[in-house]
Amino acid sequence: MNKKAQEELVGFIVIIVIVSVALLILLGFLLRSSDKGAVESYEIENFIQSTLQYTSDCEDYTEFLSIQELIPACEEKRTCLSGEDSCKVLNNTLKDLIETGWDINKQSAIKGYHFRVMVGGQEKLSLQKGNETRNYKGDFQDFSKKGTNYEVSFKIYYD
């Protein structure tokens, strides 16, 4: 009787181990697949809006310009008080913001981005990095300044 009880106990432990391993494998798949759609549309919308309000290093005679003010300054080919080209400051600032805010690499779920500035329906600035995939989320923000329409759009490409 004692030997039979030991065999049943060993069988029970083997079943517990097999079920535990199966649950760990299932949990691993669930955690990996939840990162695939990590980007939400509201995150892109918030990123664009906060980017437009970000204060750049370009100063005019009264203040440091936000990105929303720097875009028309670049279009008008103005220079910053420091003598630096406003378009160069715009480019560098946008690249820094995107690189800091979005992790784009082969190990990340995010595979690439495309940031565009349209002025009067024509593309004036385009920043791209990584790979374009079929899966993407994006948004745009438009504004007017001195009768000119500007549109800023941003797309994130993911697996």
C-alpha positions, 0 to 999 in steps of 0.5 A: 500500500505504501509503494502505491501511494508513493507512485501516485504522489510522483505521478501527481508531482509530474502532472503539476510540473508539466502544467506549470511549464505549459502555463509559463510558455503560454504566459511568455507568448501572451506577454510578447504579443501584447507589445506588438500594438504598443502604439496608440493613436492618442500617443501620436496625437499627444506627441505632435501637440507637445512637439509643437509647443516645445521651445527650441534653441532658436531665439528671435529678438523677444523670445525663444521660438516654439516649434510651431513658431519655428516652422513659419520662421524656417519657411520665411528663411529667417535666422536665429539671433545666434546667427544659426539657420532656423531650418537647421535648428528645426531639423535638429530639434525635431530629430532629437525629440523623435529619437528621445520619444520613440525607441526605433530599432530592430528589437523594438516593436516600432520599426520606423517613422515618417514626420512631415511638415506641409505648407500650403499643401506642399511638403517642406520638411520630411524626416524618416528613419527605419522601415515602413511596414504595412502596420502604422498609426499616425495623426496630423495637426494643422494650424495657420499663421499669417494666412498660411496653412501648415500641417504637421503629420507623424506616422509610426510603423510597427510589426 
